[in-house]
Amino acid sequence: MFSNYLIGLREGLEASLVVCILIAYLVKTGRRDALKPIWIGIAVAVALAMGFGCALEFGSQELTFQAQEALGGSLSIVAVGLVTWMVFWMRRTARHLKSELHNRLDAALAMGTGALVATAFLAVGREGLETALFVWASVHAASDGTPRPLIGVALGLASAVLLGWLFYRGALRINLAKFFTWTGGMLVVVAAGVLAYGFHDLQEADWLPGLTNLAFDISGTIPPDSWYGTLLKGVFNFQPDPTVLQITVWALYLVLTLAVFLAPVGFASGKGKVKVTDEQGSRGSQPSNAS
């Protein structure tokens, strides 16, 4: 459940920060009349993401077992690719996110209501679709017949909404650069497990060979239905009997991606503040690289 909580928290916080920046800028510049189109765009983006997730879940249930495994494996690999790109994109561009959104909003204000709706929809919709796909892939990989994965996602999203509101009110200070670095690193670990499980699905669908070629089998030492086996699966998508292909893909992705992600990128510490103005004009600042 922790891995799914992390996904909901990390992805949801990005969307929350985008909403926070858009709303605060409109309030600060006295354009409260533009708030309604922004909320409409956000609502449409959320509805689209939820609809996409439901289509993945219920649509896949009508397929044969082999087709389900092929779809699950393929979408897991796509989800890992998108999340990996997102993690690196956020680390590289977070310091310019605020100014970029402000520029887009200024252009949309000049164009009218439709442009405002589209700006909010595009800003939040991309995050929503990525989240829906990765959550579906992670739940598919970690599902044990209980609702715990979805509960973890829901708690993570709720935490993200609360943090976003606290940022907006200026009640919370947090180093966003460090937050996204640490959660990004943990998300890479989660993604490695999802990727390995995706390859296992493709093996079960007979798209890839080696399903019976196990790297090891420690099911007797770490039973999958034990509390610690369940914990390891929930956090790392751990499997006690992976194939050689699974463990190879997992190790290569994890080592190479973390090596690049954790390499110095030249960020100067202490630079960058996220300043947010609420309805009463109070200002809060959070040390980060998001401006």
N, C-alpha and C positions, 0 to 999 in steps of 0.2 A: 504493500500500500504506500510505503514511503516514496518509491520511485514515481508513482502516479501523482502523489502529492507534490513532489518536486516539479513534475511537468506542469501541473496546473498552476503552481505558484510562479514559476519562471515565465511561462508563456503568458499567463494572465497579468503579471505585473508589467510586462512590456506593453500590453494593450491598455492597461490602466494608466500608465505614464503618458501614452499618446493622448488618451482622452483628457487627462489632467492638463496637459500642455494646451490642447485646443480650447478647452473651456476657460482656463485661466486667461489665455490671451484675449479671447473675446470679451470677457468681463473687464479686464484691465483696459482695453481700448474702447469701452463703452458700446460695444456691439451686441448687447443682450438679445436684440431682435434676431440675431443669427444663431442663437442657441438651439431653437427648435429644429431647424434643418440638420444641425450637427447631430442631435439626439436621434433624429429619424435615420440618418445614415448609419449611426452606431447600432440602432435596433435592427436594421436590415442586415447588417454584417453579422450580428450575433445569430439572427434567425437562419441565415444562410449556413453558418458554421454548424449549427445544431442540426439543420436539415441534411447537410452533407454527412455528418456523423451517423444519423439515423439511417440514411440510405446505404452507407457502408455496412452497418450492423444488420439491418433487416434484409437488405438485398442479397448479402452473402449467404443467408440462411436457406435461400431457395436453390443453391447450387449443390452439385454432387460433392462428395468428400474431396475428391482429387481437385476439382475446380476451386473449392474453398481454400485448400492448401496452396494452390498456385496463386490465387488472388491475395491471400494473406501474406505469402512470402514476397510477392512482387511489391505490394503496397508497403510492407515493412521496410524494404530496401529504399523505396522512394521516400518514405517518411524519414528515415535516418539521413538520407542525402539532404532533404530540406532543412531538417533541424541542425545538421552540421553547418550548412551554409548560414543559417540564421544565427547560430552561436558566434561564428566568426564575423558576420556582418555587424552584429550588435557591438562586439568588442572594437571593431574598427571605426564605426560611425556613430557610436553613442554620444560622443562629445559634440557632434554637430546635429544631433537629432532635433533639438529644440529650434534652432535657427531654420532648419530645413522645413519643419512643420509650419513655422510662422510664415515663411515665404509662400508655401502652398496655400495657406489660409488667406493671405493677402490677395493672391491671385484669384482665389475662389470668391472672396467678398466682392471683387470687382466684376465678376461674371454673373453673380446672381444665386438664387436659392438652389437651383439644380446642381451647380458646381459645388456648393457647400455640402449638400447631401453626398455627392460623389467623393469629395475629399475625405469626409469622415468614414464613408463606406470603405474606400480603398485603404485608408490608414489602419483601420481596425480589421477589415475583412481578411487581409493577407495573414495576419496573426491568427485569426479565428480558424481559417482553413488549415493552416499548418498545425495548429493545436489539435483540431478534430482528427486529422490524419494520424498524427503521432500518438495521440491518446488511444485511438482505435487500435493501432498496431501494438502499443504497449499492453493494453488490456487483453488483446488477443494472445500475446505472448505469455502474459502472467496469469491469465484467467484460470481459476481453480473451481469454478462453479459457484463462487460466492460474490456478493456485490462489493467486496472490499476495494478492488481497483477503482471502481467508479466513485466510491465514497472518498477515496484518496484524492481523486481529481477534483471532486466537488469542494472538498476542504481547501485544496490548494487555490482554486479559483476564488473562493470566498476570502481567503487570506489576502490574495492579490488585490481584490476590490477594497478591502479594509485598508491596506497599505496605501493604495492609490488615493483614497479619501483623506488619509492622514497627511500624505504629501501635499495634497491640495490645500488643506487647512493650515499647513505650516507647522503641524504638531509633531512631525517626525523628521529626524535627521539621520541619514544613512549614507555611507559611501557607496554610491551605486556602481562605480567602477569595480570595486572589490566584490560587491554583491554579485554582479554579472559574471565576473571572472570565476568566483568559487562555484556558483550554481551552474555556470557553463561547463566547468570541468566535471562536475558531478553528472550533468546531463549527458556528457560524452560517454561516461561509464554506463549509464542507462542505455544510451543508444547502441553501445557495443553489444549488450545483451539482446536488444531488439533485432539487431542485424544478424547475430548468430542464429536466433530463433527463426528469422526470415529465411535464411539459407536451409535450416532444418525443414521448414514448410515446403520449400522447393524440392528438397530431397524426397519428402513424403509424396509429393505430387509427381514424382518420377521425372522432374525436369533436370535434376542434378543427380549424379551417382554417389555411392558411398554411404547409403543410409545404414547399412549393417556394419560399417567399418568404424567402430567406436574408438575414440582416443583413450578413454578409461571408463570404468563403471564403479562408482563408489556409492551406489544406492543402498548397500548394506550398512555403510558408515554414516551416510547422511540420507536417511529416508525422505523422499519428497513430501510425505504427509506429516513429518515431524514438525514441531514448532520452529526449530532452527532451519530445517529445510524450507519451510514456508517463508521464513524471514529472509533467507538468502535469495529465494526466487522472487520475492516481492521487491527487494531492494536492487538486486543485480541481475534478475532474470536467470539465476543460476540453475543449471541442469546437471544432475549427478552423472548422466551418461551421454555426454555430447559426442558427436561424430568428429572424425579428424578434420573434416572440412569446417565444421562449426568452430572448433577451438582455434583453427588457423586464422579464419576470418576475424574472429573476436580479438585475438592477440594482435594481428596486423593493424586492424582499425584502431584499437585502443592505444597502442604504443605510438603509431605514427601521428594520429590526430592530437593526442595530448602533447606530444613533443612540439608540434607546430603551435598549438593553442597556448601553451604555457611559455613559449619563447618570448623574450622581451620585445615590446612593440614601441618603446620610446615614450610612453605616457609620462608626463611630469606629475609627480605627486602633489596633491593640494590644489591643482588647477581645476577650474570648472565648478560652477555652482548652478543648481537648478533652483530658480526663484519662481515662486508661485504666488499669485495675488488672489485672495478670495473675495467674496462679495463685500466684505467690510473694508477691503483695502489693506488688510494685514498681510505681511510678507513673511514667507518662510524660505529657508535655503537649505539645500542638501548638498554636501560635498560630493561631487561626482564628475564624470566625464560626459555628461549628457547634455551639455550646452556648448 
